Amino acid sequence: MTHSQSSSLSKAKESSQVSAGEVRSELARLLGSDEFRATDRSKEMLRFLVEEVLGGNSNQIKGHTIATEVLGRGLEFSASRDPIVSIEIRKLREALEHYYLTEGRSNPVEIDLPKRTYIPRFLPRDNSVTLAGKLRDKVSRWIPVIEVRQIQVGNCGSLGERIGVVLTEEIAAELSFFRELAILVERPGQSGEERQVQGKLCGVFRVSDTKGILTLRLEIAPSGACAWADRFEFSLAKRGHQGSFEEWIARTVAAQIGGDHGAVNRHLIPAVWCVETDDRPLGYEAVMAYYHFDRHRSMASLGESTKLLERACAADPSSGLLKAMLANTRIFQFGIGITDDVHILDEALDLAHAAVRLEPENQMCLETVGLTHFHMGQPEAALESLERALQVNSNSTYRVALIAWDMMLCGNWKRGRELLLSTMARSPGNPSWLWFAICWDDFRLGKYEDALVESNRPDLPNLFWIPLMRVATLARLERMDEAAEQLKKLMKLQPDFANRGKSLIARFIKEEDFFDDLVEALESAGLTFE
């Protein structure tokens, strides 16, 4: 019996322990509950999936079937061009998770939608594979739990109460797109301490004249120390004419809190885990070491994160995120010239593909596949993965900035630049080295003054690319004395650059005309390639 056959049989046994009548009763409870926070389309999709399974048609449940039968797509639907099914399935899965962690936690039956499948399974709640158990497993490894508390409303009537409820729901929904976080919503009678959360997001909404004012605070549990805070103002008079400001606020908050370099990872988690302990999760240690490396890009941080990630991947082979991070350390080693062995890219691609198989909706895993394809000289495959990654979570400003960076290097300069500039504006705290892509684009376009300005933005004094771009731009501006000084710095940081320089440049600059222009500028400044 194959692994897939064994898995299918196991799921069939789980579902067979629950009668069709019990399943339909549970479905009715779900669809009638205010705590099942799903759209009408998600509810229709769930009803369709459940009835197909109960009708013995599990083998006919495909992405194309869902798209055409439920989501209104035509027969020409293609999942490679339209990600609607994966997006809607993810939303439905999140709604189910929330329901079974709140009102449905004591229900006799759980309707579960496992990852990497469209086929629901029906579990008796004494089954060991319940949603609550899965969340505990998730948290026990290293993923932080954030409780979104109901936004408090001042003396502003029923309109304010409605806005407070909508803001709470929108913020929780947007944060749930970050796969590195577990999100709970406050329920009456449950405190953050009882629910073992690492952080609580609290807010107050009030009205002043015609303005709505929202203040938010991310607190570290259980101390109550502030990890992040912000204040938002908007016009109530224009509320009906400017779209959903609740949605805009939710996306802005999610962008600042979640993601690789958001407030959770930069401030809350280090505070929670600052005390040395023997049972601190290895996965957490590895992830935090990687985030430190990702921001600073130093040799010391690379060595530490690589060592911890290798150990963590061996200890937890089921984590796609850890594999993607380890793949990125391999890519970096090749990209900046620590190694010339191209086989390290094969290893990185194997890790990245394994990561996507484990976590197909993880944005970092998908972006890592794209980046590896780029370094292997496969821009079309890279752009395909990057487009998929972009669909996952537009709120992750750092990850979207990386996708934009990758797109630019793959030749999609205009779209990538617009995307990178917009995300950097939304999240100024992103790592400064991302500005390299703008510097390269300005040089490519002959905007040498602008390129020189951008070359001063990255704060990575030990990376040879900084003096390299300064040499090239100063030479094109005919400021040869300054170019000569920067050339000395380049050769000090990379003594073998005359011998390896062209190879190192080609690892990021794939366009022949751009490559030739950059090499010619360096040679005009006095560099002789061997």
Stockholm file with secondary structure:
# STOCKHOLM 1.0

chainA/1-530         MTHSQSSSLSKAKESSQVSAGEVRSELARLLGSDEFRATDRSKEMLRFLVEEVLGGNSNQIKGHTIATEVLGRGLEFSASRDPIVSIEIRKLREALEHYYLTEGRSNPVEIDLPKRTYIPRFLPRDNSVTLAGKLRDKVSRWIPVIEVRQIQVGNCGSLGERIGVVLTEEIAAELSFFRELAILVERPGQSGEERQVQGKLCGVFRVSDTKGILTLRLEIAPSGACAWADRFEFSLAKRGHQGSFEEWIARTVAAQIGGDHGAVNRHLIPAVWCVETDDRPLGYEAVMAYYHFDRHRSMASLGESTKLLERACAADPSSGLLKAMLANTRIFQFGIGITDDVHILDEALDLAHAAVRLEPENQMCLETVGLTHFHMGQPEAALESLERALQVNSNSTYRVALIAWDMMLCGNWKRGRELLLSTMARSPGNPSWLWFAICWDDFRLGKYEDALVESNRPDLPNLFWIPLMRVATLARLERMDEAAEQLKKLMKLQPDFANRGKSLIARFIKEEDFFDDLVEALESAGLTFE
#=GR chainA/1-530 SS CCHHHHHHHHHHHHHHTSCHHHHHHHHHHHHTCTTSCCCHHHHHHHHHHHHHHHTTCGGGCCHHHHHHHTSCCCTTCCTTTCCHHHHHHHHHHHHHHHHHHTGGGGCSEEEECCTTCSCCEEEETTSSCCHHHHHHHHHHHTCCEEEECCCEECSCHHHHHHHHHHHHHHHHHHHTTCTTCEEEECCTTCCTTTTTCSEEEEEEEEEETTEEEEEEEEEETTTCCEEEEEEEEEESTTTTTSCCHHHHHHHHHHHHHSSTTSHIIIIIHHHHTCSCCTTSCHHHHHHHHHHHHHHHCCHHHHHHHHHHHHHHHHHCTTCHHHHHHHHHHHHHHHHTTSCCCTHHHHHHHHHHHHHHHHCTTCHHHHHHHHHHHHHTTCHHHHHHHHHHHHHHCTTCHHHHHHHHHHHHHTTCHHHHHHHHHHHHHHCTTSCGGGGHHHHHHHHHTTCHHHHHHHHTSCCCTTCTHHHHHHHHHHHHTTCHHHHHHHHHHHHHHCTTHHHHHHHHHHTTCCCHHHHHHHHHHHHHTTCCCC
#=GC SS_cons         CCHHHHHHHHHHHHHHTSCHHHHHHHHHHHHTCTTSCCCHHHHHHHHHHHHHHHTTCGGGCCHHHHHHHTSCCCTTCCTTTCCHHHHHHHHHHHHHHHHHHTGGGGCSEEEECCTTCSCCEEEETTSSCCHHHHHHHHHHHTCCEEEECCCEECSCHHHHHHHHHHHHHHHHHHHTTCTTCEEEECCTTCCTTTTTCSEEEEEEEEEETTEEEEEEEEEETTTCCEEEEEEEEEESTTTTTSCCHHHHHHHHHHHHHSSTTSHIIIIIHHHHTCSCCTTSCHHHHHHHHHHHHHHHCCHHHHHHHHHHHHHHHHHCTTCHHHHHHHHHHHHHHHHTTSCCCTHHHHHHHHHHHHHHHHCTTCHHHHHHHHHHHHHTTCHHHHHHHHHHHHHHCTTCHHHHHHHHHHHHHTTCHHHHHHHHHHHHHHCTTSCGGGGHHHHHHHHHTTCHHHHHHHHTSCCCTTCTHHHHHHHHHHHHTTCHHHHHHHHHHHHHHCTTHHHHHHHHHHTTCCCHHHHHHHHHHHHHTTCCCC
//
